[in-house]
């Protein structure tokens, strides 16, 4: 006489199946990572990478669309019909000049590997899996475009993992800043600098005043904020008083209220340039602003347990931070995590040219597979945890329609 498997036995079987899925298809996921790495593409131009991700998902039986949500290099691939929907994110844009020095080829392949593994257990878990290929994380904010288009409207929770170096850290140790990038434009009046200087209104001088004020402001700024600026257009010739100057500017802070206050103070410096010189001025965003990460505690704790269970050693006191990501915007409107998977204690640092080669190394391949397993296992554990599952579903049901169609506003 046979008996139905116990809940514990079923859970163990599901964990084993997703891990085995990643192991059995490891060569495919590594090949995907290397193919993306070998053909670096900048934000919104990742046509080859999006096609590769889309093909991998189609081959795995997902209903797949490349060019999803009217974004040519976005991908959406869906399988399963359970009540619990997870969105696994894959990034694949590169950096100018240094290619995949941020390791987005690893992010793409980790996401694909996790989603494919989860597709084998959707029925048992009452799960729906959505792989989102999200373009332009480095500059542009592809996830914000997707948020505004409604890509997360039907999602219960979301997750992704990023490659890095050094010790592994807990998922809730990842801290990022809000960031806004602006162009400040001064308009004055051109005049010959020697023949008719009194006729001119110097837009270049306005920028000088503003940047001087900004330098003085830095003395009163706290350690958790950052402002950077440069003159991206300053004139045409030495003998012409410029009638137009453009300053490119970014404003960062870990706390949203602190960021808003900093923004007000920084823009006052630029207003001062206009007042002092008689120029007119305007400012406009050059890309979507990013929000700070707000990792969901239950998801982070689940990731930490399964990651450690794969033999990874977490350094509990390590805090990661300094950069920004559009996954922060996602985490502000629904439960999400964005942990780090280290490729090991190498000298290279992410975003530097030395990391480009590391991102396609055997150590990175091993990290990719661990990351894919950890992402998939985290979802399995969430689906099996009745309390956490109920909490996340209740939060989704209570979320007003359109609540995820959000961006960061001052």
N, C-alpha and C positions, 0 to 999 in steps of 0.2 A: 504494500500500500504506500503510495507517495503522498506527501503533504506539500502544500504551497510553501514556497520559500519564505523564510522569515524576513521581516523588514531589514534587519541588519545584513542578512545574506544578500538581499537584492541590492542594497546600497553598495556593498562591497563589489558586487558584480558590475554595477554601473560605473564605479570608479575605475575598475580594471579595464572595462571596455573603452573608455575614453583615452586612458593612458596607452592601451595597446593600439588604438587607432592612430595616435600620433607616432608611435614607434614604427608601425608598419608602413606609414606613408612619409617617414622622415625625409627620405631622399627627395620627394616631391616638394616638400615645404622648403628644404634647403635650396633646391634648384630655383624655386620661386624667389627666394631672398637674393640669391646670387644674380639672377637675371635682372631684377630691379636695380641692384647695386651697380651692375655693369652698364646701365643706361640711365644715368641720373637725369631727372627732369624737374624743372622748377614748378612752383605752385600754379595750378590751373592749366598746366601744360603736360600733365603726367599721363599722356595718352597711351603709351606703351605699358606703363605700370597698371593703369586701370584695366586695360585689355587683359593683361596677364592675370590679375586678381579675378576679373569677371570670368575668364575661361576656367580658372581653378574651381570657382564656385559652381559653374555650370556642369563641369565634369563630376562634381560631387553630388549632383542632383538637386541643387538649389534653383528656385525660380529667380533668375538673375537679370538685372538691367544695368548696363553700362550707360552713363549719361543720365542717371537717376535724378529726379527733382529738377530737371532742366539745367543741370550742371554737367557739362560734357565729360569731366573726369571724375565724377562721383559714381560709386557703385552701390547698389542695394541687391542683396541676395537673401532669400527667405526660405525657410523650411519649417515644418511642424505647424500644429494648430492648437497648441495648449493655451491655457489662460495666462501663463507667465511668459512674458516676452522679454528676452535679453537682446540688447544691441551690442555686438562686439565690433570695436572700431579698428580699422586698418589705415594707417597713414603711409604715404609713399612718395611725398615730395622731397626733393633734395635741396641743397644749399648752392648758391653761386660759387663757382670756382673750385670748391672742395668736395662737391658731390654729396655722397651719403655719409658725411661726417657727423650726422645726428643719428644715423642708424635706422632711418625710417624703413629701409628694406626689411629689417628685423621686425619692426612693428607690423608691417603688412603681413609677413609670413606667420607671425605669432597669431594674429587675428584669424587668418585663414585656417591655420592648423586647429585652433580652438573651436571655431565654428563647425568645421568638418567633423571633428571628433564628437561634438555635441549632437550633430545630426543623427547619430546612431542611437541616441537614448531619448529622443524627444517624446515618444509615445509613453514610455515608462514614467517620465518626469512631468507630463502635462506641460510641455515646454514648446515655445515657438522661438526660433533662433533667427536673428537678423544680423547679417554681416553688412556693415556700412564702410565702404571705402571712402575716406574723407580727405579731399585734396587740400593743398595750400595751408598746412599748419604753420610753416615757418613764417610766411608772410601772406596775409590775405584773409585767413579765417574761414576755411571751408566748412568747419563744423557749425559756425554761426550761420552761414548760408543754408546749411541743411536744417538747422534748428528753425530758422525763419520759414523754411519751406514745409515744415511739419514732419521731418524724418523721425523724430522721437515722440510724436503724439501718441502712438500706440505701444510705447515701450514701458516696461516696468522698471528696469534698471539697465545700466550700461557700464562697460568696462573695457579697458585696453591696458597694454603694458609697454614700457619704453626701455630700450637698452641703455646701459651705462657702464661705468667702471667703479672700482673700489668695492667696498663691502656691500652686501645686500642690506636693505633697510626695510622696516615695516611699511605697509601700504599707506598708513596714515602719517608717515614721516615726510611725505612728498609735499612740499610747500611751493607755490608759485605766486607770482605777482599779477595783479591787474596791470594791463598795459594799454595805453592809447597812443597812436602815432598820428601826428598832425602835420600839415603844411601851414605855416604862417606866411601870408603874403602882404608885403608893404607896397603901396603905390604912391609915388611922388610925382615929381616933374623933372624931366631931363633938361640939362643945360650944359653948355661947354664949361668945363671946370676952370679954364683960365680966362676965356673971353667973356663969360656971363655967369659967374658963380652965384651971384645974388638972385638970378632968375630961377635957380633950381630948388627942388625940394628933394632931399637926399634920402632915398629909400635904403641905401647902404648904411647910412648913419643911424637910421631907425633900428636896423638889425644889431648894430654895434651897441647901442644903448640897451636894447633888450637883453643881449647876451651878457653884457656887463652886470645888469640888474640880476640876471639869473645866477651869475657867479657869486654875487654878494648874498643872494638868498640861500645858497647852499650852506652857509655857516649856521643858519637857523633850522636846517632840516634834520630830521631824525635819521637813525641808521637803517630804517626799514623802507626807505623811499629812494628813488633814483630818477634823475632827469638828465637826458642827453639831447644835444642839439648841434646842428652844423648848418652853415650857409650853403644851400644847394644851388642857388642862383644869386649872383651878387653884382652883376653889371656886365657891360659889353666892352668897355675900353677905359684906359686910365684917364683920358681927358674928357670923359663924359660923366657928369653926375648921374647916377643910375636912377631911373624912374620906377624900377621894379626890383625887389629883392624877395627871395623865398628862403625861409628857414625851416628845415626839417627837424621835427621834435618828437621825443617820446617821453611819456610820464609813467612811472611804475610805483606801485605800493602793494604791500601784502593785504592791507585792510581796505575795504571798499570806501568806508567813510573817510579814511585818511587819504585815499587816492582822490576823492572828490575835493577835499580841502586843498590838497597839493595842486590839483588842476587849476583851481581858482587862483591860487597864489602865483603860479607860473604864468598863467595868461595875463595877470596884472603886469608882470614884467614886460610882456610883449605890447600891451596897451601903452605902457610908459614910453616905449620907443616911438610909437605913433604920436603921442601927445608932445613929446620933446621936439620932434622934427616937423610936425605938421603933415605927416603922411596919413593916408587912410590905411586901414588894415583889416584883414579878415583871416579866419582860420577855418580849416576843414579837415576832416578825417581822411587819411589816405588808405585806411583799411579798417576792418572791424576791430573794435576794442575787445581785449580778452579779460575775462574775470578770473579771480583767484580760484584755485582748486578747493573744493569743499568735500573731501572724501567721506563717504557714508561709513559710519562706525561699524555697523554689522558686516558690510561687505569687506571692509578693510581687515577686520578680525578674521573673517573666513579665509581671505587670501593668505594672511600670515600663517594660519594653521596648515593650509594645504601646501604652501610654498616650503615651509619647514619640513613637512612630511615628505617632500621630494629630495630631502637631504641638503637643502640650502640652509645656510647658517645666517640668520638675521642678526644684525647689530642693533640692539634695541634703542640705543641712544643716538644713532646717526640721524641727522636731520638733513634733508635735501632741499635745496631751494635756490632762488636767484633768477630763474628763467620764467617764461610764461607759456601757456598753451591754451588753445581754444577748447580743449577738454574741460577747462575751468568753467566755461559757459554752460556746458552740458551738466556739470556737477552742481551748478547753482539751481537747476530747475528740475532735476530728478536724481534719485540715488545713483552714485557712480564712484568708481575708483580709477586711479591712473598710477599703478605702482611701477617700480623700477626692477629690471632684471639685469644684474651685473654680468658682464662678460669676463670679469676677473680683475685681479689687482695689477692692471697694466698701467703704464705711464701715460698713455694717451688719454686726453680729456674730450668728452663729447663736444661737438661744434668746432673742434680744431682739426686741421688737416691730417694730423697723425691718426685720428680715429677712423678715417675713411677706410684704410686697409684693415683695421681691426674689425670693422663691421661685416667683413666677409671672411673672417678667419675661422679656423676650427673651434676656437673658444666661443665665438659669436654663434656659430651653428649650434653648439651644445646649449647655449643660453636660450636660443630661439626655441628649441624643443622643450626645455624646462618651462619657458614662458607660456607656450601653447598649452602644455599640460596643466599648469597652474591656473590659467584662465578657465579652461574647461572644467577642472575640478572645483573651482570656486563656484561656478554656475550649478554644478551637480549638488554641491553641499547646500547652496541657497535653496534650490528646489526641494531638497529633502528636509530642510529645517522648517518645521511647521510654523514656529513662531515668527521666524524671519520672513518666510514666504508670505504669511498672512499680513505682516506689517507692510511689506512692499506692495502687495496687491491692494491693501486698503489705502495706501498713499496714492497709488495710481488712480483708484476710483474716486478719491476725494479731490484730485487735481482738476481744476477748471479746464474746460475746453480751451485750447489755444495757449495754455500756460507755458508749454515748452517752446512756443514760437517767440523766443526772447533773445535779446542781445543786451549788452552792458551799456547803460546810459549814465551820463553825469548827473 
